[in-house]
């Protein structure tokens, strides 16, 4: 799914394809993989609406009139999400009992979840607390766009329990933002961070893109330094990756992607002509050196944090722990089986919410009592070989890598000599334990290694 070393923006749906690290163990990756279903450690909620769709984006997004105005489908979708939360909780109760451990994280992704009205977010969080439980120190993340008309009511979100916000800044250069089809300005990003702080949200992430068409190495450094000047707590840095979900067979009736619009396809075809792997590698090295010198923790291939601000929800994916998920296109994992909802909104809403001829008032209990069933989608049971490869790939994305004893088993044992001779892997002592991890070169060429593990 990735091109060369490119680390795509990590979300629930990349868990199988690109992520690694089981909690510390001396067992091999195969034997350490979960052998039975387990209750979720985290919950992902996909809210798919955006004011406009960026041409490079292939997430499940519904924009324009579907997101705002008299024809918007927002409230019926939110009602459907509330209904699915109830139904998935019923299934978890039946499998694991009502006394299962509370969630350690709740993540609202999209789309632009900050478009959700504060009262709806409060109701959704209340449903999660009631049906799933939230640990006292649970991480509650909301994705947001920085524009004044898109960042939403941050004070209301904080009152609902949000303690971490992730802003899609993407660049701190106005020209690059225009080329990317973004609606906000660099000044909006600064205002958004300030607004989050004023609302009492204690942890702020900024997403940034490199290898953007027209972006020089010097321009990337300007963006990095400007972003650091806003004093965020976490940075996610991604090479612009232009996938083709249609060609990959992900957009069918039960697919977890939407078809690519013709205009977006043309934009991507032109953008690829102005991308360069060598330039992107230099940009990655620059970011790594600059952030390391500033005392940031590069705990994952694409993610850096101030101490204590690592993304606990994304670590659930990378540590290959079970998670639940609701919303169009959302993926869930119970340790053995991966399940996904289809991306199409109409079948999703039709399965969950009766058509009463009008959008429902924001009352989740009414939705739960009236709907008929779960949304369409699919599932797969992972073989031991796939599970072992997935666990190894996910773990190697993290700076801790894998224990030496785990590396002695499949699938790493078969490629270790090649990877070390190519300068992709190195031995290191971490917290007094011998481990195997990616080098900086290994991070840049990680897909060369990962392709040999699957």
C-alpha positions as CSV (number, residue, x, y, z in Angstrom):
1,X,0.0,0.0,0.0
2,X,2.9,2.4,0.6
3,X,5.4,3.6,-2.0
4,X,9.0,3.0,-1.0
5,X,9.5,4.3,2.5
6,X,6.3,6.3,2.5
7,X,4.4,6.2,5.8
8,X,0.7,6.9,5.1
9,X,-1.5,8.7,7.6
10,X,-2.3,6.0,10.1
11,X,-5.9,5.3,10.9
12,X,-8.0,2.3,11.9
13,X,-8.2,1.0,8.3
14,X,-4.4,0.7,7.9
15,X,-4.0,-1.7,10.8
16,X,-3.5,-4.8,8.7
17,X,-1.5,-3.2,5.9
18,X,1.1,-0.9,7.5
19,X,1.4,-1.2,11.2
20,X,3.7,-3.5,14.7
21,X,4.6,-4.1,18.5
22,X,3.0,-6.5,20.8
23,X,3.4,-5.6,24.5
24,X,6.9,-6.7,25.7
25,X,7.3,-10.5,25.4
26,X,10.0,-13.0,24.9
27,X,7.8,-15.2,22.7
28,X,8.0,-15.3,18.9
29,X,5.6,-13.1,16.9
30,X,3.5,-16.2,16.0
31,X,3.0,-17.4,19.6
32,X,2.5,-13.9,21.0
33,X,-0.3,-13.1,18.6
34,X,-3.8,-13.3,20.3
35,X,-5.3,-16.8,19.9
36,X,-8.8,-15.9,21.0
37,X,-11.1,-12.9,20.7
38,X,-10.6,-10.2,23.3
39,X,-12.7,-7.1,24.3
40,X,-11.6,-3.8,22.8
41,X,-9.0,-1.5,24.4
42,X,-10.1,1.4,22.2
43,X,-13.0,2.6,20.1
44,X,-12.9,4.4,16.8
45,X,-15.9,6.5,15.6
46,X,-15.9,7.6,12.0
47,X,-17.8,10.8,11.2
48,X,-17.4,11.3,7.4
49,X,-18.5,14.8,6.7
50,X,-16.3,17.6,5.3
51,X,-17.1,21.1,3.9
52,X,-14.9,20.2,0.8
53,X,-13.0,17.1,-0.2
54,X,-9.3,17.5,-0.8
55,X,-8.1,15.9,-4.1
56,X,-5.5,13.7,-2.4
57,X,-7.8,12.3,0.2
58,X,-9.1,8.7,-0.1
59,X,-10.7,8.4,3.3
60,X,-14.5,7.9,3.5
61,X,-15.7,11.5,3.1
62,X,-19.0,13.1,2.2
63,X,-18.7,16.8,1.4
64,X,-20.7,19.8,0.1
65,X,-24.5,19.6,0.3
66,X,-24.3,16.3,2.1
67,X,-22.4,18.0,5.0
68,X,-24.1,21.4,5.2
69,X,-27.4,23.0,4.2
70,X,-31.0,21.8,3.8
71,X,-30.0,18.5,2.1
72,X,-27.4,17.5,4.6
73,X,-27.5,13.9,5.9
74,X,-25.6,14.7,9.0
75,X,-28.2,14.1,11.8
76,X,-29.4,10.8,10.3
77,X,-25.8,9.6,10.0
78,X,-25.1,10.6,13.6
79,X,-28.3,8.8,14.6
80,X,-27.0,5.7,12.8
81,X,-23.6,5.9,14.5
82,X,-25.4,6.1,17.9
83,X,-27.5,3.0,16.9
84,X,-24.4,1.1,15.8
85,X,-22.7,2.0,19.1
86,X,-25.6,0.3,20.9
87,X,-25.6,-2.8,18.7
88,X,-21.9,-3.3,18.9
89,X,-22.0,-3.0,22.7
90,X,-24.8,-5.6,22.8
91,X,-22.5,-8.0,20.9
92,X,-19.6,-7.3,23.2
93,X,-21.8,-7.9,26.2
94,X,-22.9,-11.2,24.8
95,X,-19.3,-12.3,24.1
96,X,-17.4,-10.9,27.0
97,X,-19.9,-9.8,29.6
98,X,-20.9,-6.4,30.9
99,X,-18.0,-6.2,33.3
100,X,-15.3,-6.1,30.6
101,X,-12.4,-3.6,31.1
102,X,-13.3,0.1,30.2
103,X,-11.8,1.6,27.1
104,X,-8.4,3.3,27.3
105,X,-9.1,5.5,24.3
106,X,-11.9,7.0,22.2
107,X,-11.1,8.5,18.8
108,X,-13.4,10.6,16.6
109,X,-12.0,10.5,13.0
110,X,-13.2,11.5,9.6
111,X,-13.9,13.4,7.6
112,X,-13.9,16.5,9.8
113,X,-15.5,15.4,13.1
114,X,-15.2,18.9,14.4
115,X,-18.2,19.7,12.3
116,X,-20.4,17.7,14.6
117,X,-22.6,19.9,16.9
118,X,-21.4,19.9,20.5
119,X,-24.7,18.3,21.7
120,X,-24.3,15.4,19.4
121,X,-20.7,14.8,20.5
122,X,-21.8,14.9,24.1
123,X,-24.5,12.3,23.4
124,X,-22.2,10.0,21.6
125,X,-19.6,10.2,24.3
126,X,-22.3,9.6,26.9
127,X,-23.4,6.4,25.1
128,X,-19.8,5.2,25.0
129,X,-19.4,5.8,28.7
130,X,-22.7,4.0,29.5
131,X,-22.2,1.0,27.2
132,X,-18.4,0.5,26.9
133,X,-17.0,2.3,29.9
134,X,-14.1,4.8,29.8
135,X,-11.1,4.6,32.1
136,X,-10.6,7.6,34.4
137,X,-7.5,8.6,32.4
138,X,-8.9,7.6,29.0
139,X,-7.6,9.6,25.9
140,X,-10.5,11.2,23.9
141,X,-9.3,12.5,20.6
142,X,-11.1,14.6,18.0
143,X,-9.8,15.3,14.5
144,X,-10.4,18.9,13.3
145,X,-9.6,21.2,10.5
146,X,-8.0,24.5,11.5
147,X,-10.3,26.9,9.6
148,X,-12.5,29.2,11.7
149,X,-15.7,27.6,10.1
150,X,-14.4,24.0,10.5
151,X,-12.7,23.7,13.9
152,X,-16.0,23.6,15.7
153,X,-17.0,24.4,19.3
154,X,-13.8,23.4,21.0
155,X,-15.1,24.5,24.4
156,X,-18.2,22.2,24.0
157,X,-15.9,19.4,22.9
158,X,-13.7,19.8,25.9
159,X,-16.8,19.8,28.1
160,X,-17.9,16.5,26.5
161,X,-14.6,15.0,27.6
162,X,-12.2,15.6,24.6
163,X,-8.7,16.0,26.0
164,X,-6.8,15.6,22.7
165,X,-7.3,17.3,19.3
166,X,-5.6,16.6,16.0
167,X,-5.5,19.4,13.5
168,X,-5.0,18.7,9.8
169,X,-2.6,21.6,9.3
170,X,-0.7,19.8,6.4
171,X,1.5,22.8,5.7
172,X,2.4,26.2,7.1
173,X,2.9,27.7,3.6
174,X,-0.1,29.4,2.0
175,X,0.8,28.4,-1.6
176,X,1.2,24.7,-0.7
177,X,-2.2,24.8,1.1
178,X,-3.8,26.1,-2.1
179,X,-2.2,23.4,-4.2
180,X,-3.5,20.8,-1.8
181,X,-7.0,22.1,-2.0
182,X,-7.0,23.1,1.7
183,X,-9.4,25.9,2.8
184,X,-7.5,27.2,5.7
185,X,-4.4,29.5,6.1
186,X,-1.2,29.2,8.2
187,X,-2.7,31.9,10.5
188,X,-5.8,29.6,10.9
189,X,-3.6,26.8,12.2
190,X,-2.0,29.2,14.8
191,X,-5.5,30.4,15.8
192,X,-6.8,26.8,16.1
193,X,-4.0,25.7,18.4
194,X,-4.6,28.8,20.6
195,X,-8.3,28.1,20.7
196,X,-7.7,24.5,21.8
197,X,-5.4,25.7,24.6
198,X,-8.0,28.3,25.6
199,X,-10.7,25.5,25.7
200,X,-8.6,23.5,28.1
201,X,-7.6,20.7,25.7
202,X,-4.4,19.4,27.1
203,X,-2.8,17.7,24.1
204,X,-2.6,19.0,20.5
205,X,-1.4,17.2,17.4
206,X,-0.6,18.8,14.0
207,X,-0.6,16.7,10.8
208,X,1.9,17.8,8.2
209,X,2.6,16.6,4.7
210,X,5.9,16.5,2.8
211,X,6.8,15.7,-0.8
212,X,4.0,18.1,-1.7
213,X,4.0,19.3,-5.4
214,X,6.2,22.3,-5.6
215,X,7.6,21.9,-2.1
216,X,11.4,22.3,-1.7
217,X,13.5,21.0,1.2
218,X,14.0,24.5,2.4
219,X,10.2,25.1,2.3
220,X,9.6,21.9,4.3
221,X,12.0,23.2,6.9
222,X,10.1,26.5,7.1
223,X,6.9,24.5,7.7
224,X,8.5,22.4,10.4
225,X,9.9,25.4,12.3
226,X,6.7,27.3,12.0
227,X,4.8,24.3,13.4
228,X,7.2,23.9,16.3
229,X,6.7,27.6,17.0
230,X,3.0,26.9,17.8
231,X,4.2,24.6,20.6
232,X,2.1,21.5,19.8
233,X,2.5,18.3,21.8
234,X,2.6,15.9,18.9
235,X,3.5,15.9,15.2
236,X,2.4,13.4,12.6
237,X,4.6,13.8,9.4
238,X,3.4,12.0,6.3
239,X,4.8,11.8,2.8
240,X,2.0,12.7,0.4
241,X,0.8,9.2,-0.8
242,X,-1.5,9.1,-3.8
243,X,-3.2,5.7,-3.8
244,X,-5.8,4.3,-6.2
245,X,-8.6,2.6,-4.2
246,X,-10.4,1.7,-7.4
247,X,-7.4,-0.2,-8.9
248,X,-6.9,-1.9,-5.5
249,X,-10.4,-3.3,-5.6
250,X,-11.5,-1.4,-2.4
251,X,-14.5,0.4,-3.8
252,X,-17.1,-2.3,-4.5
253,X,-20.5,-2.7,-2.9
254,X,-19.0,-3.9,0.3
255,X,-15.7,-1.9,-0.1
256,X,-14.4,0.3,2.7
257,X,-13.4,3.1,0.2
258,X,-15.4,5.4,-2.0
259,X,-14.7,5.7,-5.8
260,X,-12.2,8.4,-6.8
261,X,-13.8,11.4,-8.5
262,X,-12.5,12.2,-12.0
263,X,-11.1,15.5,-10.9
264,X,-9.3,14.0,-8.0
265,X,-7.8,11.3,-10.2
266,X,-6.5,14.0,-12.6
267,X,-5.0,16.0,-9.7
268,X,-3.2,12.9,-8.4
269,X,-1.9,11.9,-11.8
270,X,-0.4,15.4,-12.2
271,X,0.9,15.5,-8.6
272,X,2.8,12.2,-9.0
273,X,4.9,13.9,-11.7
274,X,6.2,16.4,-9.2
275,X,7.1,13.9,-6.5
276,X,10.6,12.6,-5.9
277,X,11.7,9.8,-3.5
278,X,15.1,11.2,-3.0
279,X,13.8,14.6,-2.1
280,X,11.2,13.0,0.2
281,X,14.0,11.0,1.9
282,X,16.0,14.2,2.5
283,X,12.9,15.9,3.9
284,X,12.3,13.0,6.3
285,X,15.9,13.0,7.5
286,X,15.7,16.8,8.0
287,X,12.6,16.4,10.1
288,X,14.1,13.5,12.2
289,X,17.3,15.5,12.9
290,X,15.5,18.7,13.7
291,X,12.9,17.1,16.0
292,X,15.5,14.9,17.7
293,X,17.6,17.9,18.4
294,X,14.6,19.7,19.9
295,X,14.0,16.8,22.4
296,X,11.0,15.2,20.7
297,X,10.4,11.5,20.9
298,X,10.2,9.8,17.5
299,X,8.3,6.9,18.8
300,X,6.9,5.7,15.4
301,X,8.0,6.0,11.8
302,X,5.7,9.0,11.2
303,X,5.0,10.3,14.7
304,X,6.9,12.4,17.2
305,X,5.7,13.6,20.6
306,X,6.7,15.5,23.7
307,X,7.2,13.2,26.6
308,X,3.8,11.8,27.7
309,X,1.9,12.9,24.6
310,X,2.3,9.8,22.5
311,X,-1.0,8.9,20.8
312,X,-2.4,6.2,23.1
313,X,-5.2,5.3,20.6
314,X,-2.8,4.8,17.7
315,X,-0.6,2.8,20.0
316,X,-3.5,0.4,20.4
317,X,-3.2,-0.3,16.6
318,X,0.6,-0.5,16.6
319,X,0.6,-2.8,19.6
320,X,-1.9,-4.9,17.9
321,X,-4.5,-4.8,20.7
322,X,-8.2,-5.3,19.9
323,X,-10.4,-2.3,19.1
324,X,-14.0,-1.6,18.2
325,X,-15.1,0.8,15.4
326,X,-18.3,2.3,14.1
327,X,-19.3,4.4,11.2
328,X,-19.0,4.1,7.4
329,X,-15.8,2.4,6.3
330,X,-14.7,1.8,9.9
331,X,-12.5,-1.2,10.8
332,X,-12.6,-3.2,14.0
333,X,-10.3,-6.0,15.3
334,X,-10.9,-8.5,18.1
335,X,-7.4,-10.2,18.1
336,X,-8.5,-12.9,15.6
337,X,-11.0,-11.4,13.1
338,X,-10.9,-8.1,11.3
339,X,-14.3,-6.6,10.5
340,X,-15.2,-3.5,8.4
341,X,-18.3,-1.5,7.5
342,X,-18.9,-0.7,3.8
343,X,-18.2,3.0,2.9
344,X,-21.5,3.8,1.2
345,X,-23.6,6.1,3.5
346,X,-27.1,5.3,2.2
347,X,-26.9,1.5,2.9
348,X,-25.3,2.3,6.3
349,X,-28.1,4.7,7.3
350,X,-30.8,2.5,5.8
351,X,-29.7,-0.5,7.9
352,X,-29.6,1.5,11.2
353,X,-32.2,4.3,11.0
354,X,-35.8,4.0,9.9
355,X,-36.8,6.6,7.3
356,X,-39.4,8.7,9.0
357,X,-39.3,11.3,6.3
358,X,-37.2,13.8,8.3
359,X,-33.9,13.9,10.2
360,X,-34.3,12.6,13.8
361,X,-33.7,14.7,16.8
362,X,-30.4,14.0,18.5
363,X,-31.7,11.2,20.8
364,X,-29.8,8.0,20.7
365,X,-32.2,5.9,22.7
366,X,-35.0,6.5,20.2
367,X,-32.7,5.5,17.4
368,X,-31.7,2.4,19.2
369,X,-35.2,1.2,19.8
370,X,-36.4,1.7,16.2
371,X,-33.6,0.5,13.9
372,X,-33.5,-3.0,12.5
373,X,-29.9,-4.3,12.1
374,X,-26.2,-3.8,11.5
375,X,-24.7,-2.1,8.5
376,X,-23.3,-4.0,5.5
377,X,-19.6,-4.8,5.4
378,X,-17.2,-7.7,5.6
379,X,-14.8,-9.6,7.8
380,X,-11.8,-11.9,7.6
381,X,-10.2,-14.3,10.1
382,X,-6.4,-13.9,10.0
383,X,-4.3,-16.9,9.5
384,X,-1.4,-17.4,12.0
385,X,1.1,-16.5,9.2
386,X,-0.7,-13.2,8.4
387,X,-1.0,-12.4,12.2
388,X,2.7,-13.0,12.7
389,X,3.7,-10.8,9.7
390,X,1.3,-8.1,10.8
391,X,2.6,-8.1,14.3
392,X,6.2,-7.9,13.1
393,X,5.5,-5.0,10.7
394,X,3.6,-3.1,13.4
395,X,6.2,-3.5,16.0
396,X,9.1,-2.5,13.7
397,X,7.3,0.8,13.0
398,X,7.9,1.7,16.7
399,X,11.2,2.9,18.0
400,X,11.3,0.0,20.5
401,X,11.3,-2.6,17.7
402,X,11.1,-6.3,18.8
403,X,12.9,-8.3,21.4
404,X,15.8,-10.4,20.2
405,X,14.0,-13.6,21.2
406,X,11.0,-12.6,19.1
407,X,13.3,-11.8,16.2
408,X,14.6,-15.3,16.3
409,X,11.3,-16.7,15.1
410,X,9.3,-16.3,11.9
411,X,8.9,-14.2,9.9
412,X,11.9,-12.0,10.9
413,X,14.4,-14.8,11.2
414,X,14.3,-15.5,7.5
415,X,15.1,-11.9,6.5
416,X,17.3,-10.6,9.3
417,X,20.7,-11.3,7.7
418,X,19.6,-9.5,4.6
419,X,18.1,-6.6,6.4
420,X,21.2,-6.1,8.7
421,X,23.6,-6.3,5.8
422,X,21.5,-3.7,3.9
423,X,21.6,-1.4,7.0
424,X,17.9,-1.6,7.6
425,X,18.0,-3.2,11.1
426,X,20.2,-2.8,14.1
427,X,20.6,-4.3,17.5
428,X,20.1,-1.9,20.5
429,X,19.7,-2.2,24.2
430,X,16.5,-0.4,25.3
431,X,15.5,-0.2,29.0
432,X,18.1,-2.9,29.7
433,X,16.7,-5.4,27.1
434,X,18.4,-6.4,23.8
435,X,16.1,-5.5,20.9
436,X,16.1,-5.3,17.2
437,X,14.8,-2.1,15.5
438,X,14.8,-0.1,12.3
439,X,17.7,2.2,11.5
440,X,17.0,5.6,10.0
441,X,17.8,4.0,6.7
442,X,15.4,1.2,7.6
443,X,12.7,3.7,8.3
444,X,13.2,5.2,4.9
445,X,13.2,1.8,3.2
446,X,10.8,0.1,5.5
447,X,8.5,-1.2,2.7
448,X,11.4,-3.1,1.2
449,X,11.7,-5.0,4.4
450,X,8.0,-5.3,5.1
451,X,7.3,-6.7,1.7
452,X,9.5,-9.6,2.6
453,X,7.6,-10.3,5.8
454,X,4.2,-10.9,4.1
